[in-house]
Amino acid sequence: MLNMMVSRVVLFVMLMATSAAVAQTKSDVFVKEVPVTWLGLDFTSAKLIGDRERYGSVSDVLHLMEAWNQLILTEQDKFDIAKAIGRVKVVNVVEVTKEHNAELDVSGMFSDDEKDYLHIKMADVDEIIASYDFKDLSGIGLMFNVESFNKINVEGSIWVTFINLGTKEVLFTERMVAPPTGMGMRNYWAGCIYEILTKIRKKEFEMWRKKHYRP
């Protein structure tokens, strides 16, 4: 009898855990009380168009990808992820993307072809997210999937992606573009990220909420 009771308790806990993992919905993205984990910048399918010489070696690009992620953490007052998405704060777990980016074939990112600027589709974002190991993370995660930094058109493109971390389901993703600003390779394209965050905070997030939120 005792063993049966224990088995039922274990089953109940497992069911509750499973339920929690799949409970996140698209509408939860727009509920300010629902916590969000900031996962950082992903470069899985990124294209770096033009400026090949200024990017330097493969190791230089790997360093840049890490530096862009780190800059958002060290200058949180400027790159305010939480404020952009209507939260008081977010949990930062950028090690997820840092580890993933470190394993990428950087040499395949370079391009001089303008058609590579907007080359990612929503289905591609799904594949990128499916390739990630979110370890024991749960709830909603936010990742910026860099599509391109295009010096030819002087514009960057990033997919803003909210994820159910327990199931790897993409709850919501939207392409956003903005020009770069600043001096030096790091700050130049970090300016693009800043401009996108500003757009989200000022207008886009509320527009997304009105379109997708269902109480």
N, C-alpha and C positions, 0 to 999 in steps of 0.2 A: 504493500500500500504506500509506504514511504517513498519507495523508488518511483512509483507511478506519479505521486505528487511532485516529486523533484523533476521528473521528465516533463510534466505539464508546465511547471514554472519555467524551465529552460526553453521549451517550445514557445511559451508566451513572450519571453524576452527576445527570442530570435525573430518572432513575428513583428514585435514592436520596432526592433532595429531595422528590419526590412521596410516596414511602413515608413519610418523616418527617412530612410534613404531615398524613397521615391516620392515623398510628400511635396518636394519643391516643385512649384509650377511657374509658368511665365508670369502670372500675376504677382507672385511673391517677390519678383525682381523689383516691383514698384511699391512694396510695403516697407516703409522706413524702419519698422521694428524688426524686420527680418535681417539677420546678420549677413554680411558679405565678406568673403575672403579675397583679397587682392593677390593675384597670382603672377602679375608682371607682364612683360613684353615677350611674346613668342615670335621667333623668326623662322619657323619651320619651312614656310613657302615664300619667304621674303625675297624680293629682287632689289638690288642696289644698282640703280640705273644712272650711268654717267659717273664722272669723278673717280674713275677706277684708280688713278695714281694716288689720289688723296686718301683713299681707304687703306693703302699700304698692304702689308702681308696678311696672310690668313690669321696669324696670331694677333695682329693688330685689330682685325675685325672681331674676333672672338672677345678681345678686351673691350672693344666698343660696345658690343651687345651687353656685356656685363655692366659696363659703366652707365649705359642708359637706364638699366634696371636699378642700379644703385642710386643714381641721381634722384630718381623719383622718391626714394626713401629718405635720402639725406636732405632733400629740399621739399619736405611734405607740405609746408605752408604754401609753396608755389604750386606744386603738383598735387593738389588736394583731391585725391580720389573720392574720399568720403563725401565731401561737399558736392562734387559733381553728380553723384548718384543719390543725393538726398539722405545720406547717413550721417550720424554723429561721428562715427569712426569706422574703420575697416580693420580687419586682421590682415597682416602682411605675411605672406608665405611665398616670396618670390624665388625661393630655392627651387621650387617646382620648375619654373621656366629656365632658371639659370643652368640647372643640371641638364635639361633637355637641349637648350641651345648649344651647350658645350660639346655635344655629340654630333652637331650638324656638319654637313659638307659645305663649308663656307664658299669654296671656289665656285660652286654652282649658283651662287646668288648674284654674281656680277653680270651686268647686261648693259648694252647700249641700244636696245630695241624698245621703242616707245610703247609697243603693244603689250609689253610686260607690266605696264603701269597698273592696269586693272585686270588681273588675270585670275583672281580667286573667286569662286562661286560659293554659295552657301553650303553646298554638298562637300566642298573642299574643307570648309571650316569643321564640319562634322568629322571628317577623316583626321584632321589635325588633332582634335580633342580626343578622339578614340585612341590615338597613338601615345597619349600621356599616361604616366603613372601618378595618380593622385594620392597614392599610399593610403593612409587612414583618414584623409580629409573628408568632411561631409558638409552638407548644406549647400549654399550658393557660392560659386566662385566667379570672379571677374578676370578675364584675360584680354589683353590687347594683342590680336594677331596681326603683325605687320605684313602688309601686302607688298608695299614698295616705298622706297625713298627715292624719288625721281628728280635728279638734278636738272634733267633736260626740260621738264615742265615746271620745275621749281614747286613741287607739291609732293606730299606724302599721303599714302592711303593705309588705313588701319581698320580692321574689323573689331568692333567692340562686342565682346562675347561673354554672355552670362551662362554658367554651366551648373547643372545638378551634379555635384562632385561625387555623390554616391552611385550614380548610374552612368555618368559621362554624357548625359543628354544635354544638348545645346538648347537652353530655354529661350534664348533670344540672342540674335546677332545682327549687327547693322554695320555697313561700311560707312566710314567717315573720312573726309579728306581735309587737308589744311596745308598752308605753306610753311616752310621752315623759317626760323629766325635765329639770330645769334651768330657768334664767332667761333670758329673751330668746328671740327666734325661732330664732336659730342654735343655741343650746345646748339649747333645749327639744326640738327634733326630732333633734338630734345624740344626745340621751339615748336616743331610741328605737333608733338605730343601735347605740349601745353595748350596750343591753340585748339586742339580737339577736345581736351578737357574743358576748356572755357566754353566751347559751343555746347557741350553736353549740359554743363551747369546752367547756362543762360537760357537755353531753349529746348534742346533735343530731348533731354530726359523727360521733361513734362509732356512733350509731344508724343513720345513713345508710350508714356503712361496712359494718356487719353486714348491712344489707339489700341493698346494691348491689355490694359488692366481690366479684369472681370472680378467684381467683389463676390 
